[in-house]
Amino acid sequence: MGRVRTKTVKRAARQIVEKYYGKYVLGCERINVFRLGLDFQFNKKVAEEVALIPSKRMRNRVAGFITHLMRRIQKGPVRGISLKLQEEERERRMDFVPERSEVDVPIIQIDQDTADMLNFLKINIPNVKVITPHSHGADGMMMHREARY
């Protein structure tokens, strides 16, 4: 059964993940190199190295929440955590300009009433084709006769 995590644990874990995500952290012996990931033991070592956590129990809780956050980050963006990698990806998606716009339509088909309204308002739109209803076909569907605007 899961436990309720305090605000202190969540805040500390989020700050550690934001600051050290994707970076290597040297251990005290300078021999061991740790990186945040899905391994609780490595996350515990990173939390021990980079933060002043007063008790072993608190350190284990922070490391457990770091592990939980790393799993969620692998699945997608996490609310409340701004990672530089995610921000760059978001900016790249926002700056993308397609080769051809989806709203550019080569021919706009309108009925006669709409064409009359456009003429009354003196609006001239290029590539407009007026479609007038002709008669019902054999299958009962309305057939259209095309007229150039």
N, C-alpha and C positions, 0 to 999 in steps of 0.2 A: 504494500500500500504506500502511495506517495505521501510526502509531507508538504506542509505549507512552507514556502520559502519566504523569508523576511525581505523587506525592502533593502536592507543593508547587503544581503547576499546577492540579490539581483543587480543592484547598482554596482557593486564591486566587480561582479563577473562581466557585466556589460562594458565597464570601463577597461578592464583587462583585454577583453576580446577586441574592442575598437582600437586600442593602442597597439596590441601585439599580434593581431591577426596577420598571418603570412610572414612573420618575422621570426628569426631565430634568437633565442635567449641563452646566454652563456650561464653555466652553473657556477657555484662558488669555487670549484677547483679549476675552472677555466678549461677543463677537459670535456666535460659533458655539455652538449648543446641540446636545448629543448625547443620544441615548437608546438604551438597549440594544435590540437587535433581531436580525434575521437578516443584517445587513450586517457583514462582518468589519471593514471600515475604520472604521465608527462604533464598533464594539465595541473596536477597538484604541485609538481616541481616548479613549473612556471609561476604559479600563484605564490609559492614560497619565495621565489627569487625577486619578483617584481613588486610585491606588495607587503606592507607591514600588517600582517593579520595576527591578532592577539592570541588566538587559541587554535589548537589542532582541529577541534571540532568545526570551528568557523572556516578554517582553511579547506577542510574536506568538503564542506557544503558549497563553498565558492567554486572549488574544482569540479564538483559534480554538476553545478549549474553551467559552468563553462563547457563541459562535455555535452550537456543538453543543448546549449546554444549552437555549438559547432555542428551537431547533427541537423538542427533546423536550418542553419546557414547553407549547408550542402544542398538542401531541398529547394531553397529559394531565398528571396530577401526576407529579412526579419524586421518587424516593426520595432523601432526604438534603438536600432543599431545602424549607424551609418559607416559603412566600410568604403574605403577609397575605390576598391575594385567595383563595388556595386554602383557607386556614384558615376564612375567613368562609363560603365555599361549603360546606365540610364541616360547619360548625356549623349553617348554615341547613338542610341536609339532615337532620342529626341532630335538630333541634328541630321538624321537620315532624310534625304530628299529622293523620292523615286524618279526613275527615268521618265515615266509617263504617268500623268495624273489620272486617277480613277474618275474624277468628275468631268473630264473632257469627253464629251460625247460627240461623235461625228455628225449624227443626224438626230434632231429632236422632233418627235412625232406628237402633233397636237390635233385636237378636233376643230371643227369649224367655229364653234362658239368662242374658243380660246383665241383663234386667229382674228376673229372680229374684235375681241377686246384689245388685243395687241395693236390692231390697226386704229382703233378709236383712241388709244393712249399714245399713238405715234411712236411705238417702240419697235425698233427694227433689230431683230435677232438673226444672225446668220445661221445657216444649216437647219432651217425649220421646214418640216414637211407636214402639210395638212392632210389628214386622213378623214375621209367622209364615209359614213356608214352607207353601204350599198344595199344589200339584201341578205336574207337568211339563206344559208347553203343547205345542202341535202342533209347534213348531220345536225342542223338546227343552230349552228354557230353563226355569229355575225361575220360577214365578209366585208373587207374594207377596200375601197378604191382610193388609190393614192393620187394626190394632186400636189404639184410643186407650189410652194408659197412664194 
